[in-house]
Amino acid sequence: MSDLWRRLGEKKVLDAGLRCEIEETFGNRGKKALAALDAGKITRYLDFFVVTGRTAEYVVDEDFCTCGDFMFRNRTCWHLLAVRIAQVTGIFESADTWYQDRWKK
């Protein structure tokens, strides 16, 4: 798997071969992560990344995610995968603000 991340880091492009390998390696989580990238659902704020899911926004900070899959099942979720791919490829939206400031009114 580390070879996958190395090659992705070298290419910085999600070509068909790497997309297929991500799906084969991570299964449904990989498919969801790629779909989130394709749909522009990853945003880097000044404080951390946020991934917009079907029902909520999930905060991703390093190796932590606020989703139930991560919190209750202690497993790598598709949000973490999406952010990792986004960081390597640069495929994400940037917000020049703090995520926490969105909630101040």
C-alpha positions as CSV (number, residue, x, y, z in Angstrom):
1,M,0.0,0.0,0.0
2,S,2.9,2.4,0.7
3,D,3.9,1.9,-2.9
4,L,0.5,3.2,-4.0
5,W,1.0,6.4,-2.0
6,R,4.6,6.8,-3.3
7,R,3.5,6.5,-6.9
8,L,0.5,8.8,-6.3
9,G,2.9,11.3,-4.8
10,E,5.3,11.1,-7.7
11,K,2.6,11.5,-10.4
12,K,0.3,13.9,-8.5
13,V,-2.4,12.8,-10.9
14,L,-5.2,10.3,-10.5
15,D,-4.8,8.3,-13.7
16,A,-7.0,5.4,-14.5
17,G,-4.5,2.9,-13.2
18,L,-4.2,4.6,-9.8
19,R,-7.9,5.0,-9.5
20,C,-8.4,1.3,-10.1
21,E,-5.7,0.4,-7.6
22,I,-7.3,2.6,-5.0
23,E,-10.7,0.9,-5.5
24,E,-9.1,-2.5,-5.4
25,T,-7.1,-1.8,-2.3
26,F,-9.8,0.0,-0.3
27,G,-13.0,-1.4,-1.8
28,N,-16.1,0.7,-1.2
29,R,-14.2,3.2,0.9
30,G,-11.9,3.8,-2.0
31,K,-14.8,4.3,-4.4
32,K,-16.5,6.8,-2.0
33,A,-13.2,8.7,-1.5
34,L,-12.7,9.0,-5.2
35,A,-16.3,10.1,-5.7
36,A,-15.9,12.8,-3.1
37,L,-12.8,14.1,-4.9
38,D,-14.6,14.0,-8.2
39,A,-17.6,15.9,-6.7
40,G,-15.4,18.6,-5.1
41,K,-16.5,17.7,-1.5
42,I,-13.1,18.2,0.2
43,T,-12.3,21.6,1.5
44,R,-9.1,22.7,3.3
45,Y,-9.8,25.4,5.8
46,L,-7.1,27.2,7.8
47,D,-7.5,24.8,10.7
48,F,-8.3,21.4,9.0
49,F,-9.9,19.6,6.2
50,V,-13.7,19.1,5.9
51,V,-15.3,16.4,3.8
52,T,-19.0,16.8,2.9
53,G,-20.8,13.5,3.2
54,R,-24.4,12.5,2.4
55,T,-25.7,13.6,5.7
56,A,-23.1,15.8,7.4
57,E,-19.7,17.5,7.2
58,Y,-16.8,15.6,8.8
59,V,-13.7,17.2,10.2
60,V,-10.5,15.4,9.3
61,D,-7.3,16.4,11.1
62,E,-4.2,14.3,10.4
63,D,-5.3,10.7,11.3
64,F,-8.6,11.6,12.9
65,C,-12.1,12.0,11.6
66,T,-15.4,12.9,13.3
67,C,-17.5,10.3,11.5
68,G,-19.1,7.4,13.3
69,D,-17.1,4.8,11.3
70,F,-13.9,6.2,12.7
71,M,-15.2,7.2,16.2
72,F,-17.1,4.0,17.0
73,R,-15.5,1.3,14.9
74,N,-11.9,2.7,15.1
75,R,-11.3,2.1,11.4
76,T,-9.9,4.1,8.5
77,C,-13.0,5.8,6.9
78,W,-13.4,7.0,3.4
79,H,-13.2,10.6,4.6
80,L,-9.6,10.0,5.8
81,L,-8.7,8.3,2.5
82,A,-10.3,11.2,0.5
83,V,-8.2,13.8,2.4
84,R,-5.0,11.7,2.0
85,I,-5.5,11.5,-1.7
86,A,-6.5,15.2,-1.9
87,Q,-3.3,16.2,0.0
88,V,-1.1,14.3,-2.4
89,T,-2.8,15.3,-5.6
90,G,-3.9,18.9,-4.6
91,I,-7.5,18.1,-5.5
92,F,-9.4,20.1,-3.0
93,E,-11.1,23.4,-2.5
94,S,-9.4,26.0,-0.3
95,A,-11.2,28.3,2.1
96,D,-9.2,31.3,3.4
97,T,-11.0,31.1,6.7
98,W,-11.1,29.0,9.9
99,Y,-13.8,26.3,9.8
100,Q,-14.8,27.1,13.4
101,D,-15.5,30.7,12.3
102,R,-18.4,29.4,10.2
103,W,-20.3,28.7,13.4
104,K,-19.8,32.1,15.0
105,K,-22.7,34.4,14.4
